Amino acid sequence: MFHIGIIEKCKQNNRKAQLQLYNQYCDGMYIVAMRFLNNPNDAEDVVQEAFIKAFTKLNQYKAEVTFGAWLKRIVVNKSIDFLKSKKQRMVELEDVHLKVIDANVDDKWFVDDATTLEDVKGAINKLPDKYKYVVMLYLIEGYDHREISEIMNISEVSSRTQLSRGKSKLKELLTRKGYGTGYKENV
């Protein structure tokens, strides 16, 4: 098991092992940070800080999830902290697959085929921060409400509520722009 051996070496402050782990994950974590930040330099800084935190907190890693998932959560938290401290706008997302189409059945709304990814990204960027972060974490990053509640330090109920309100505002923004969202007719 490559990861277990290298992580054990990293726990012993083996710099070669830390560099090896860093090299394996740095590009992927940079992409995650860039989904939240609009500046490559800021994303690099956040990734560096995330790795520093990961290496200092490595004894807390219990292998209940993959190391990559554990590290990704640190990167997401660092990115959100950075945005909160700088009060910067969320970056337009790179081409990612949104779970908007996979919305819950009781949401009863859909995004028209004419709606582009840029339209959705623009609408997400206009959401208030408290909704924007939850919408991004759920729809873009794929976190569930338990994970979002831990990342955002809110309850699962708040996560669900903010997602629901964020989706409603997102629907409203897209409808106002005339992008064809609406209620699905019974077929």
DRENPA-3360 file (N, C-alpha, C; in nm, 2 decimals, always signed):
BEGIN
1 = MFHIGIIE = +0.08/-0.12/+0.00/+0.00/+0.00/+0.00/+0.09/+0.12/+0.00 ~ +0.09/+0.19/-0.12/+0.18/+0.31/-0.13/+0.14/+0.42/-0.04 ~ +0.01/+0.45/-0.03/-0.03/+0.56/+0.05/-0.01/+0.54/+0.20 ~ -0.03/+0.42/+0.25/-0.01/+0.40/+0.40/+0.14/+0.42/+0.43 ~ +0.22/+0.36/+0.35/+0.37/+0.37/+0.38/+0.42/+0.52/+0.37 ~ +0.37/+0.59/+0.26/+0.42/+0.72/+0.24/+0.36/+0.82/+0.35 ~ +0.24/+0.79/+0.39/+0.18/+0.88/+0.49/+0.25/+0.85/+0.63 ~ +0.28/+0.73/+0.66/+0.36/+0.70/+0.78/+0.49/+0.77/+0.78;
9 = KCKQNNRK = +0.56/+0.77/+0.67/+0.68/+0.85/+0.65/+0.66/+1.00/+0.67 ~ +0.55/+1.05/+0.61/+0.52/+1.19/+0.63/+0.50/+1.23/+0.77 ~ +0.43/+1.14/+0.85/+0.40/+1.16/+0.99/+0.54/+1.17/+1.07 ~ +0.64/+1.11/+1.02/+0.77/+1.12/+1.08/+0.86/+1.23/+1.03 ~ +0.79/+1.32/+0.96/+0.86/+1.44/+0.90/+0.96/+1.41/+0.79 ~ +0.94/+1.30/+0.72/+1.03/+1.26/+0.61/+1.00/+1.36/+0.49 ~ +1.10/+1.45/+0.46/+1.08/+1.55/+0.36/+1.06/+1.49/+0.22 ~ +1.13/+1.38/+0.19/+1.12/+1.32/+0.06/+0.98/+1.26/+0.04;
17 = AQLQLYNQ = +0.92/+1.20/+0.15/+0.79/+1.14/+0.14/+0.68/+1.26/+0.13 ~ +0.71/+1.37/+0.20/+0.62/+1.48/+0.19/+0.62/+1.54/+0.05 ~ +0.73/+1.55/-0.01/+0.74/+1.60/-0.14/+0.68/+1.51/-0.24 ~ +0.69/+1.38/-0.22/+0.63/+1.28/-0.31/+0.48/+1.29/-0.30 ~ +0.42/+1.30/-0.18/+0.28/+1.32/-0.16/+0.23/+1.45/-0.22 ~ +0.31/+1.56/-0.20/+0.27/+1.69/-0.25/+0.27/+1.68/-0.40 ~ +0.37/+1.62/-0.47/+0.37/+1.61/-0.61/+0.25/+1.53/-0.67 ~ +0.21/+1.43/-0.59/+0.10/+1.35/-0.64/-0.03/+1.42/-0.63;
25 = YCDGMYIV = -0.05/+1.51/-0.54/-0.18/+1.58/-0.52/-0.19/+1.73/-0.55 ~ -0.08/+1.79/-0.58/-0.08/+1.94/-0.59/-0.16/+1.99/-0.71 ~ -0.15/+1.92/-0.82/-0.23/+1.97/-0.94/-0.38/+1.96/-0.92 ~ -0.42/+1.85/-0.87/-0.56/+1.83/-0.84/-0.62/+1.93/-0.74 ~ -0.54/+1.95/-0.64/-0.58/+2.05/-0.53/-0.58/+2.19/-0.58 ~ -0.49/+2.22/-0.68/-0.49/+2.35/-0.74/-0.61/+2.37/-0.82 ~ -0.66/+2.27/-0.89/-0.78/+2.28/-0.97/-0.90/+2.31/-0.88 ~ -0.91/+2.24/-0.76/-1.01/+2.26/-0.67/-1.01/+2.41/-0.62;
33 = AMRFLNNP = -0.89/+2.45/-0.58/-0.88/+2.59/-0.53/-0.92/+2.69/-0.64 ~ -0.89/+2.67/-0.76/-0.92/+2.76/-0.87/-1.07/+2.76/-0.89 ~ -1.15/+2.66/-0.86/-1.29/+2.67/-0.87/-1.35/+2.77/-0.78 ~ -1.28/+2.80/-0.67/-1.33/+2.90/-0.57/-1.26/+3.04/-0.59 ~ -1.14/+3.04/-0.64/-1.06/+3.16/-0.64/-1.04/+3.21/-0.78 ~ -1.03/+3.34/-0.80/-1.02/+3.39/-0.94/-0.87/+3.43/-0.97 ~ -0.78/+3.38/-0.89/-0.64/+3.43/-0.91/-0.55/+3.31/-0.89 ~ -0.47/+3.28/-0.99/-0.38/+3.16/-0.98/-0.28/+3.17/-0.86;
41 = NDAEDVVQ = -0.24/+3.29/-0.84/-0.14/+3.31/-0.72/-0.21/+3.28/-0.59 ~ -0.34/+3.33/-0.58/-0.42/+3.30/-0.45/-0.44/+3.15/-0.44 ~ -0.47/+3.09/-0.55/-0.50/+2.94/-0.55/-0.37/+2.87/-0.51 ~ -0.26/+2.91/-0.56/-0.13/+2.85/-0.52/-0.10/+2.87/-0.37 ~ -0.13/+2.99/-0.32/-0.11/+3.01/-0.18/-0.20/+2.93/-0.09 ~ -0.33/+2.91/-0.13/-0.42/+2.83/-0.06/-0.38/+2.69/-0.06 ~ -0.33/+2.64/-0.17/-0.29/+2.50/-0.18/-0.16/+2.48/-0.09 ~ -0.07/+2.57/-0.09/+0.04/+2.56/+0.00/+0.00/+2.56/+0.14;
49 = EAFIKAFT = -0.09/+2.65/+0.18/-0.14/+2.65/+0.32/-0.21/+2.52/+0.35 ~ -0.28/+2.47/+0.26/-0.36/+2.34/+0.28/-0.26/+2.23/+0.31 ~ -0.15/+2.22/+0.23/-0.05/+2.12/+0.25/+0.02/+2.13/+0.38 ~ +0.05/+2.25/+0.42/+0.11/+2.28/+0.55/+0.02/+2.23/+0.66 ~ -0.10/+2.27/+0.65/-0.20/+2.22/+0.75/-0.21/+2.07/+0.75 ~ -0.22/+2.01/+0.63/-0.23/+1.87/+0.62/-0.11/+1.80/+0.69 ~ +0.01/+1.85/+0.66/+0.12/+1.78/+0.72/+0.13/+1.80/+0.87 ~ +0.09/+1.92/+0.92/+0.09/+1.94/+1.06/-0.02/+1.86/+1.13;
57 = KLNQYKAE = -0.13/+1.83/+1.06/-0.24/+1.76/+1.12/-0.25/+1.62/+1.08 ~ -0.15/+1.57/+1.02/-0.15/+1.43/+0.96/-0.18/+1.32/+1.06 ~ -0.15/+1.35/+1.19/-0.18/+1.25/+1.29/-0.33/+1.24/+1.31 ~ -0.41/+1.34/+1.26/-0.55/+1.33/+1.28/-0.62/+1.25/+1.16 ~ -0.54/+1.23/+1.06/-0.59/+1.15/+0.94/-0.61/+1.01/+0.98 ~ -0.73/+0.96/+0.98/-0.76/+0.82/+1.03/-0.79/+0.72/+0.91 ~ -0.77/+0.76/+0.79/-0.79/+0.67/+0.67/-0.94/+0.62/+0.66 ~ -1.03/+0.70/+0.72/-1.17/+0.67/+0.71/-1.22/+0.70/+0.57;
65 = VTFGAWLK = -1.15/+0.80/+0.51/-1.17/+0.84/+0.37/-1.04/+0.84/+0.30 ~ -1.03/+0.85/+0.17/-0.91/+0.86/+0.10/-0.83/+0.98/+0.14 ~ -0.70/+0.97/+0.13/-0.62/+1.09/+0.17/-0.66/+1.21/+0.08 ~ -0.68/+1.18/-0.05/-0.72/+1.29/-0.14/-0.85/+1.36/-0.10 ~ -0.95/+1.28/-0.06/-1.07/+1.34/-0.01/-1.05/+1.42/+0.12 ~ -0.97/+1.37/+0.21/-0.93/+1.45/+0.33/-0.86/+1.58/+0.30 ~ -0.77/+1.57/+0.21/-0.69/+1.69/+0.16/-0.78/+1.79/+0.09 ~ -0.87/+1.74/+0.01/-0.96/+1.82/-0.07/-1.05/+1.91/+0.03;
73 = RIVVNKSI = -1.09/+1.84/+0.14/-1.18/+1.92/+0.23/-1.09/+2.03/+0.29 ~ -0.97/+2.01/+0.32/-0.88/+2.11/+0.37/-0.87/+2.23/+0.27 ~ -0.85/+2.19/+0.15/-0.83/+2.29/+0.04/-0.96/+2.37/+0.03 ~ -1.08/+2.31/+0.03/-1.21/+2.38/+0.02/-1.22/+2.47/+0.14 ~ -1.19/+2.42/+0.26/-1.20/+2.51/+0.38/-1.11/+2.63/+0.37 ~ -0.99/+2.61/+0.33/-0.89/+2.72/+0.31/-0.94/+2.82/+0.21 ~ -0.99/+2.77/+0.10/-1.04/+2.85/-0.01/-1.16/+2.94/+0.04 ~ -1.25/+2.88/+0.11/-1.36/+2.95/+0.17/-1.31/+3.06/+0.27;
81 = DFLKSKKQ = -1.22/+3.02/+0.36/-1.17/+3.11/+0.46/-1.10/+3.23/+0.39 ~ -1.03/+3.20/+0.28/-0.96/+3.30/+0.20/-1.06/+3.40/+0.15 ~ -1.17/+3.35/+0.09/-1.27/+3.43/+0.03/-1.34/+3.51/+0.13 ~ -1.37/+3.45/+0.25/-1.44/+3.53/+0.36/-1.35/+3.64/+0.41 ~ -1.22/+3.61/+0.42/-1.13/+3.71/+0.47/-1.11/+3.83/+0.37 ~ -1.11/+3.80/+0.24/-1.09/+3.90/+0.14/-1.22/+3.95/+0.09 ~ -1.33/+3.89/+0.12/-1.46/+3.92/+0.07/-1.46/+3.93/-0.08 ~ -1.39/+3.84/-0.14/-1.39/+3.84/-0.29/-1.50/+3.76/-0.34;
89 = RMVELEDV = -1.53/+3.79/-0.47/-1.64/+3.72/-0.54/-1.59/+3.58/-0.58 ~ -1.68/+3.49/-0.58/-1.65/+3.35/-0.63/-1.61/+3.36/-0.77 ~ -1.52/+3.27/-0.81/-1.47/+3.27/-0.95/-1.57/+3.20/-1.03 ~ -1.57/+3.23/-1.16/-1.65/+3.16/-1.25/-1.59/+3.02/-1.26 ~ -1.67/+2.92/-1.26/-1.62/+2.78/-1.26/-1.57/+2.74/-1.39 ~ -1.47/+2.65/-1.39/-1.42/+2.59/-1.51/-1.54/+2.49/-1.56 ~ -1.53/+2.44/-1.67/-1.63/+2.35/-1.72/-1.64/+2.23/-1.63 ~ -1.74/+2.23/-1.55/-1.77/+2.12/-1.46/-1.91/+2.07/-1.49;
97 = HLKVIDAN = -1.94/+1.95/-1.45/-2.07/+1.89/-1.46/-2.15/+1.93/-1.34 ~ -2.26/+2.00/-1.36/-2.34/+2.05/-1.25/-2.45/+1.94/-1.21 ~ -2.48/+1.93/-1.09/-2.59/+1.84/-1.05/-2.72/+1.91/-1.06 ~ -2.73/+2.02/-1.12/-2.86/+2.09/-1.13/-2.96/+2.00/-1.20 ~ -2.92/+1.93/-1.31/-3.01/+1.84/-1.38/-3.06/+1.73/-1.28 ~ -2.97/+1.69/-1.19/-3.00/+1.58/-1.10/-3.07/+1.63/-0.97 ~ -3.14/+1.75/-0.98/-3.20/+1.80/-0.86/-3.31/+1.71/-0.81 ~ -3.34/+1.72/-0.68/-3.44/+1.64/-0.62/-3.57/+1.65/-0.70;
105 = VDDKWFVD = -3.65/+1.54/-0.70/-3.77/+1.54/-0.77/-3.87/+1.64/-0.72 ~ -3.87/+1.67/-0.59/-3.97/+1.76/-0.54/-3.93/+1.91/-0.57 ~ -3.81/+1.93/-0.63/-3.77/+2.07/-0.67/-3.86/+2.11/-0.78 ~ -3.90/+2.03/-0.87/-3.99/+2.05/-0.98/-3.95/+2.17/-1.06 ~ -3.82/+2.17/-1.09/-3.77/+2.27/-1.19/-3.66/+2.21/-1.27 ~ -3.64/+2.26/-1.38/-3.53/+2.21/-1.47/-3.47/+2.33/-1.54 ~ -3.35/+2.30/-1.60/-3.28/+2.40/-1.67/-3.30/+2.37/-1.82 ~ -3.35/+2.46/-1.89/-3.38/+2.44/-2.04/-3.25/+2.41/-2.11;
113 = DATTLEDV = -3.26/+2.34/-2.22/-3.15/+2.30/-2.30/-3.08/+2.43/-2.35 ~ -3.15/+2.54/-2.37/-3.09/+2.66/-2.42/-3.00/+2.73/-2.32 ~ -3.01/+2.69/-2.19/-2.93/+2.75/-2.09/-2.79/+2.70/-2.10 ~ -2.69/+2.79/-2.10/-2.55/+2.75/-2.12/-2.49/+2.74/-1.98 ~ -2.38/+2.67/-1.97/-2.30/+2.66/-1.85/-2.26/+2.80/-1.80 ~ -2.23/+2.89/-1.89/-2.19/+3.03/-1.86/-2.31/+3.10/-1.79 ~ -2.43/+3.07/-1.84/-2.55/+3.13/-1.78/-2.57/+3.08/-1.63 ~ -2.55/+2.95/-1.61/-2.56/+2.90/-1.47/-2.45/+2.95/-1.39;
121 = KGAINKLP = -2.33/+2.96/-1.44/-2.21/+3.01/-1.36/-2.24/+3.15/-1.32 ~ -2.28/+3.23/-1.42/-2.31/+3.37/-1.39/-2.42/+3.39/-1.28 ~ -2.52/+3.31/-1.29/-2.63/+3.31/-1.19/-2.58/+3.27/-1.05 ~ -2.49/+3.17/-1.04/-2.44/+3.12/-0.92/-2.35/+3.23/-0.85 ~ -2.28/+3.30/-0.94/-2.19/+3.41/-0.89/-2.27/+3.53/-0.83 ~ -2.40/+3.54/-0.87/-2.48/+3.65/-0.82/-2.55/+3.61/-0.69 ~ -2.54/+3.49/-0.65/-2.61/+3.44/-0.52/-2.54/+3.51/-0.40 ~ -2.62/+3.53/-0.29/-2.55/+3.58/-0.17/-2.45/+3.47/-0.12;
129 = DKYKYVVM = -2.34/+3.51/-0.06/-2.24/+3.42/-0.02/-2.29/+3.30/+0.06 ~ -2.38/+3.32/+0.15/-2.42/+3.21/+0.23/-2.49/+3.10/+0.15 ~ -2.55/+3.14/+0.04/-2.62/+3.04/-0.05/-2.51/+2.99/-0.15 ~ -2.43/+3.08/-0.20/-2.33/+3.05/-0.30/-2.24/+2.94/-0.26 ~ -2.19/+2.94/-0.14/-2.09/+2.84/-0.09/-2.16/+2.71/-0.08 ~ -2.28/+2.70/-0.03/-2.35/+2.57/-0.01/-2.39/+2.52/-0.15 ~ -2.44/+2.60/-0.24/-2.47/+2.56/-0.38/-2.35/+2.50/-0.45 ~ -2.24/+2.58/-0.43/-2.11/+2.53/-0.50/-2.07/+2.40/-0.44;
137 = LYLIEGYD = -2.06/+2.39/-0.31/-2.02/+2.26/-0.24/-2.11/+2.15/-0.28 ~ -2.24/+2.17/-0.29/-2.33/+2.06/-0.32/-2.33/+2.03/-0.47 ~ -2.36/+2.13/-0.55/-2.37/+2.11/-0.69/-2.24/+2.09/-0.77 ~ -2.14/+2.16/-0.73/-2.01/+2.15/-0.81/-1.92/+2.05/-0.75 ~ -1.89/+2.06/-0.62/-1.80/+1.97/-0.55/-1.85/+1.84/-0.51 ~ -1.99/+1.83/-0.51/-2.05/+1.70/-0.48/-2.05/+1.65/-0.33 ~ -2.04/+1.75/-0.24/-2.04/+1.71/-0.10/-2.19/+1.69/-0.06 ~ -2.21/+1.61/+0.04/-2.35/+1.59/+0.09/-2.37/+1.69/+0.21;
145 = HREISEIM = -2.49/+1.69/+0.26/-2.52/+1.79/+0.37/-2.44/+1.77/+0.49 ~ -2.41/+1.65/+0.53/-2.33/+1.62/+0.65/-2.19/+1.69/+0.63 ~ -2.13/+1.66/+0.51/-2.00/+1.72/+0.48/-2.00/+1.87/+0.48 ~ -2.10/+1.93/+0.41/-2.12/+2.07/+0.40/-2.13/+2.13/+0.54 ~ -2.21/+2.07/+0.63/-2.22/+2.12/+0.76/-2.09/+2.13/+0.84 ~ -2.01/+2.03/+0.82/-1.87/+2.03/+0.88/-1.78/+2.13/+0.82 ~ -1.78/+2.15/+0.69/-1.70/+2.24/+0.62/-1.74/+2.39/+0.66 ~ -1.87/+2.41/+0.65/-1.92/+2.55/+0.68/-1.94/+2.58/+0.82;
153 = NISEVSSR = -1.93/+2.48/+0.91/-1.96/+2.49/+1.05/-2.10/+2.54/+1.07 ~ -2.20/+2.47/+1.00/-2.34/+2.50/+1.02/-2.41/+2.36/+1.04 ~ -2.53/+2.36/+1.08/-2.60/+2.24/+1.10/-2.64/+2.18/+0.96 ~ -2.68/+2.05/+0.96/-2.72/+1.99/+0.84/-2.85/+2.05/+0.79 ~ -2.94/+2.09/+0.89/-3.06/+2.15/+0.85/-3.04/+2.29/+0.78 ~ -2.94/+2.36/+0.84/-2.90/+2.49/+0.77/-2.85/+2.47/+0.63 ~ -2.77/+2.36/+0.62/-2.72/+2.33/+0.48/-2.83/+2.30/+0.39 ~ -2.93/+2.22/+0.43/-3.04/+2.19/+0.34/-3.12/+2.32/+0.31;
161 = TQLSRGKS = -3.14/+2.40/+0.41/-3.22/+2.52/+0.40/-3.15/+2.62/+0.30 ~ -3.02/+2.64/+0.32/-2.95/+2.73/+0.24/-2.94/+2.68/+0.09 ~ -2.93/+2.55/+0.08/-2.92/+2.49/-0.06/-3.06/+2.51/-0.12 ~ -3.17/+2.49/-0.05/-3.30/+2.50/-0.11/-3.32/+2.65/-0.15 ~ -3.29/+2.74/-0.06/-3.30/+2.88/-0.09/-3.21/+2.93/-0.20 ~ -3.09/+2.87/-0.20/-3.00/+2.90/-0.31/-3.05/+2.86/-0.44 ~ -3.10/+2.74/-0.45/-3.16/+2.68/-0.57/-3.28/+2.77/-0.62 ~ -3.36/+2.81/-0.52/-3.47/+2.90/-0.55/-3.43/+3.03/-0.61;
169 = KLKELLTR = -3.33/+3.09/-0.55/-3.27/+3.22/-0.60/-3.21/+3.19/-0.74 ~ -3.14/+3.08/-0.76/-3.07/+3.05/-0.88/-3.18/+3.03/-0.99 ~ -3.29/+2.96/-0.96/-3.40/+2.95/-1.05/-3.46/+3.08/-1.09 ~ -3.47/+3.17/-0.99/-3.53/+3.30/-1.01/-3.44/+3.38/-1.10 ~ -3.31/+3.38/-1.08/-3.21/+3.45/-1.16/-3.22/+3.40/-1.30 ~ -3.22/+3.27/-1.32/-3.22/+3.22/-1.46/-3.36/+3.25/-1.53 ~ -3.47/+3.24/-1.45/-3.60/+3.28/-1.51/-3.60/+3.42/-1.55 ~ -3.55/+3.51/-1.47/-3.55/+3.65/-1.50/-3.47/+3.68/-1.62;
177 = KGYGTGYK = -3.37/+3.60/-1.65/-3.29/+3.62/-1.77/-3.35/+3.56/-1.89 ~ -3.46/+3.49/-1.86/-3.54/+3.42/-1.97/-3.47/+3.30/-2.02 ~ -3.41/+3.22/-1.93/-3.34/+3.10/-1.98/-3.43/+2.98/-1.97 ~ -3.55/+3.00/-1.96/-3.65/+2.89/-1.98/-3.66/+2.79/-1.86 ~ -3.62/+2.83/-1.74/-3.65/+2.74/-1.63/-3.80/+2.76/-1.60 ~ -3.85/+2.65/-1.55/-3.99/+2.66/-1.51/-4.03/+2.52/-1.46 ~ -4.16/+2.51/-1.44/-4.21/+2.39/-1.39/-4.23/+2.29/-1.50 ~ -4.19/+2.17/-1.48/-4.20/+2.06/-1.58/-4.34/+2.02/-1.59;
185 = ENV = -4.39/+2.01/-1.71/-4.53/+1.97/-1.74/-4.54/+1.82/-1.72 ~ -4.65/+1.77/-1.68/-4.67/+1.63/-1.68/-4.68/+1.58/-1.82 ~ -4.60/+1.48/-1.85/-4.59/+1.43/-1.99/-4.67/+1.30/-2.00;
% end
